[in-house]
Structure formats: C-alpha cells, structure tokens
Amino acid sequence: MSTITATTLLLARHGQTVWHAENRYAGISDVALTDTGVAQAEALGRWAAAHPVDAIWTSPLSRAVRTAAPAARALHLTPHTEPALTECDFGVVEGRTLVEFEAENPDAAEAFRTDPAAHPFPEAEDPTAAATRGTAALHRIAGAHPGQRVLIVAHNTLLRLVLCRLLSIPLSEYRRVFPQLRNAAVSEIRMTGDETAFLSLNVPV
C-alpha cells in the first residue's frame, strides 16, 4: 500500500508596488515594486536563507519574480514560473481604487462588497475560474515536490481564493475570512494528496 507524502507550501505575496501603496488594483498589469517592496523582497531572501526551501515557484508577473529573486540567490535555486499563478484580471478596475469605481458605479461596488465571487468587477476574470486554475497549480507543484518545502510567490486575491477552495470555505467569503495577505509575509500549508492542512497566516519575515 503506497503512502502519499506531504509537501509544505510556503505562500508569499509579492512586495509592495507603486499601485498597492495607493490601494489600486494591479491585477494582470505589470507594476514595479516600490523601494519598500524591494526591501521586503530582500527580507524574504534572508528568511529563506534561514528557513531553506527545496524549490521556488512564482507568478510570471515581474513583481512576483523580483520578490522571489533574493531567496533564489540565497539558496542557489532557479525559480520556476507558473502562468496559472498570475493574479486575477480585475477588468475595468485595473489601476483604479474601489472608491473610484464606487463613485462611478455604486450598485456594482455594493454587489462586489456583498459577494465578490458572484459579482466581480465588469470585464474581470471569474473568481471561480481563478480559484480553479490557482488550486490546480498548487496541486501540480505539490505533486512535483513530494516531501519537500516549496516557496511560492504570487498574489493577494488569487492566493486568498485558492486558500478558500483548498479549505472548503465559500469563495464569497474570501475578502472577509482573509482580509489581506501582507506583502512578503509567509503563510504555510501542507498538502497531502487532496487534503490540505492550514498551518500559519501572514507570518512576518
């Protein structure tokens, strides 16, 4: 009888960007890190040096790649890029704040606040589809690294949706249950086949 080996996934949101400092939705837009974001990336690299991982996977967006780079250098690893870890497309709200959108379309903003999974922004990616692609990516990564520790650098909304899917929390609750993944903080899960254990959230580095 075969035994399924657990994989530890260390989930990190990328460092602060110029849009996040203003609370603007970045989504699929390729936005640079601020000086604070670069410092957060360096701190994550020092954390990785003290808590080594066996592999690093990132979203292809430059803010995630840049955040993972110091950890990769510290551990002499070449990061893997996974397109399915890209942030959600926020449609008409890309580059804007929720307050700006609300001033233009208060009904849609209220519907989003009430149930962001059922009422995403106009022209945005379906959150259910985003949760599906992100969850499948984590399962693929875990399957490729049985028994290992893997650092994954991705994005705030995608990772919150994935955590809800893995932990059987309704996607409609992702903003309430996980108000924010802090920049470059680490959240730890352990995946064993189809089972996920949630070990920590937003541990500072």
C-alpha positions as CSV (number, residue, x, y, z in Angstrom):
1,M,0.0,0.0,0.0
2,S,1.6,3.3,-1.1
3,T,1.9,6.2,1.2
4,I,1.2,9.8,0.0
5,T,3.9,12.2,1.1
6,A,3.1,15.6,2.3
7,T,4.5,18.7,0.7
8,T,4.9,22.0,2.6
9,L,4.0,25.1,0.5
10,L,5.1,28.5,1.8
11,L,2.9,31.1,0.2
12,A,4.1,34.6,-0.1
13,R,2.5,37.7,-1.7
14,H,5.0,39.8,-3.7
15,G,6.4,43.0,-2.2
16,Q,4.6,46.4,-2.2
17,T,4.1,48.0,-5.6
18,V,3.5,51.6,-6.6
19,W,-0.2,50.9,-7.1
20,H,-0.6,48.9,-3.9
21,A,0.8,51.8,-1.9
22,E,-2.2,53.8,-3.3
23,N,-4.6,50.8,-2.8
24,R,-5.1,50.4,-6.6
25,Y,-5.9,47.1,-8.1
26,A,-2.9,45.8,-10.1
27,G,-4.3,42.5,-11.3
28,I,-2.6,41.4,-14.6
29,S,-0.9,44.8,-15.0
30,D,2.9,44.6,-14.7
31,V,3.6,47.1,-11.9
32,A,7.1,47.7,-10.4
33,L,8.0,47.3,-6.8
34,T,8.5,50.4,-4.6
35,D,11.6,50.8,-2.6
36,T,9.7,49.3,0.3
37,G,8.7,46.4,-1.9
38,V,12.4,45.8,-2.8
39,A,13.3,45.8,0.9
40,Q,10.5,43.3,1.6
41,A,11.9,41.1,-1.2
42,E,15.3,41.2,0.4
43,A,13.8,40.4,3.8
44,L,12.1,37.4,2.3
45,G,15.5,36.3,0.9
46,R,17.1,36.5,4.3
47,W,14.2,34.5,5.7
48,A,14.7,31.8,3.1
49,A,18.4,31.6,3.9
50,A,17.4,30.8,7.5
51,H,14.5,28.6,6.6
52,P,15.7,26.8,3.4
53,V,13.3,25.5,0.8
54,D,13.9,23.0,-1.9
55,A,12.2,24.9,-4.8
56,I,10.8,28.3,-5.7
57,W,7.8,28.9,-7.9
58,T,6.5,32.3,-9.0
59,S,3.8,34.0,-11.0
60,P,5.3,35.3,-14.3
61,L,4.5,38.9,-13.4
62,S,7.6,40.9,-12.7
63,R,6.6,42.0,-9.1
64,A,6.5,38.3,-8.1
65,V,9.7,37.4,-10.0
66,R,11.5,40.3,-8.4
67,T,10.3,39.4,-4.9
68,A,11.5,35.8,-5.3
69,A,14.9,36.7,-6.7
70,P,16.7,37.3,-3.3
71,A,15.5,34.0,-2.0
72,A,16.6,32.2,-5.1
73,R,20.1,33.8,-4.9
74,A,20.4,33.0,-1.2
75,L,19.6,29.3,-1.9
76,H,21.3,29.0,-5.3
77,L,18.0,27.9,-6.9
78,T,16.5,28.7,-10.3
79,P,12.8,29.7,-9.8
80,H,10.1,28.0,-11.8
81,T,7.5,30.2,-13.4
82,E,3.8,29.1,-13.4
83,P,1.4,31.1,-15.6
84,A,-1.6,29.8,-13.6
85,L,-0.2,31.8,-10.5
86,T,-0.9,35.1,-12.3
87,E,-3.1,37.5,-10.4
88,C,-6.8,37.8,-11.3
89,D,-7.7,40.2,-14.1
90,F,-9.7,43.0,-12.4
91,G,-11.2,44.3,-15.6
92,V,-12.3,47.9,-15.6
93,V,-10.8,48.4,-12.1
94,E,-7.2,47.7,-13.1
95,G,-5.2,50.6,-12.0
96,R,-8.1,52.1,-10.0
97,T,-9.3,52.0,-6.4
98,L,-12.6,50.6,-5.2
99,V,-13.6,54.1,-4.0
100,E,-13.0,55.5,-7.5
101,F,-15.1,52.6,-9.0
102,E,-17.8,53.1,-6.4
103,A,-18.2,56.8,-7.4
104,E,-18.8,55.7,-10.9
105,N,-20.9,52.6,-10.3
106,P,-22.2,52.4,-6.7
107,D,-24.5,49.5,-7.3
108,A,-21.8,47.3,-8.8
109,A,-19.4,48.3,-6.0
110,E,-22.0,47.3,-3.4
111,A,-22.7,44.0,-5.1
112,F,-18.9,43.3,-5.1
113,R,-18.7,44.0,-1.4
114,T,-21.6,41.7,-0.7
115,D,-20.4,38.8,-2.7
116,P,-17.2,39.4,-4.7
117,A,-17.2,35.9,-6.2
118,A,-20.7,36.2,-7.6
119,H,-20.3,39.9,-8.6
120,P,-16.8,40.5,-9.8
121,F,-15.9,43.8,-11.5
122,P,-17.1,44.4,-15.1
123,E,-14.8,42.6,-17.6
124,A,-12.9,40.9,-14.7
125,E,-11.9,37.3,-14.6
126,D,-14.5,35.0,-13.0
127,P,-13.2,34.4,-9.4
128,T,-14.4,30.8,-9.6
129,A,-12.2,30.2,-12.6
130,A,-9.3,31.9,-10.9
131,A,-9.7,29.7,-7.9
132,T,-9.8,26.6,-10.1
133,R,-6.6,27.4,-12.0
134,G,-4.7,28.5,-8.9
135,T,-5.7,25.4,-7.0
136,A,-4.7,23.2,-9.8
137,A,-1.3,24.9,-10.0
138,L,-0.7,24.3,-6.3
139,H,-1.6,20.6,-6.7
140,R,0.8,20.3,-9.6
141,I,3.6,22.0,-7.7
142,A,3.0,19.8,-4.6
143,G,2.9,16.7,-6.8
144,A,6.3,17.7,-8.3
145,H,7.9,18.1,-4.9
146,P,6.7,15.3,-2.6
147,G,8.1,15.6,0.9
148,Q,9.8,18.9,0.1
149,R,9.4,22.6,1.2
150,V,8.4,24.9,-1.7
151,L,8.2,28.8,-1.7
152,I,5.5,30.1,-3.9
153,V,5.4,33.9,-4.7
154,A,2.2,35.0,-6.1
155,H,-0.7,37.5,-5.5
156,N,-3.2,38.7,-2.9
157,T,-6.5,37.9,-4.4
158,L,-5.5,34.7,-6.2
159,L,-4.0,33.2,-3.1
160,R,-7.0,34.1,-1.0
161,L,-9.3,32.4,-3.4
162,V,-7.1,29.3,-3.5
163,L,-7.0,29.1,0.2
164,C,-10.7,29.2,0.4
165,R,-11.0,26.5,-2.2
166,L,-8.5,24.3,-0.5
167,L,-10.1,24.8,2.9
168,S,-13.7,24.4,1.8
169,I,-14.5,28.0,2.6
170,P,-17.1,29.6,0.3
171,L,-15.4,31.8,-2.3
172,S,-17.9,34.5,-1.5
173,E,-16.1,34.9,1.9
174,Y,-12.6,35.3,0.7
175,R,-12.4,39.1,1.5
176,R,-13.9,38.6,4.9
177,V,-12.0,35.4,6.0
178,F,-8.7,36.6,4.6
179,P,-8.8,40.4,4.6
180,Q,-5.3,40.7,3.3
181,L,-2.2,38.7,2.6
182,R,0.6,41.0,3.8
183,N,3.4,41.8,1.3
184,A,6.2,39.3,1.5
185,A,4.8,37.6,4.6
186,V,4.6,33.8,4.6
187,S,1.5,31.6,5.0
188,E,2.1,27.9,5.4
189,I,0.0,25.0,4.2
190,R,0.7,21.3,3.9
191,M,-0.7,19.3,1.0
192,T,-1.1,15.5,1.2
193,G,-2.9,14.3,-1.9
194,D,-6.3,16.0,-1.9
195,E,-6.0,17.1,1.7
196,T,-4.7,20.5,2.9
197,A,-3.7,21.5,6.4
198,F,-3.5,25.2,7.2
199,L,-0.6,25.9,9.5
200,S,0.0,29.7,9.6
201,L,-1.1,33.0,8.1
202,N,0.9,36.2,7.4
203,V,4.0,35.3,9.4
204,P,6.4,38.3,9.1
205,V,9.9,37.6,7.7
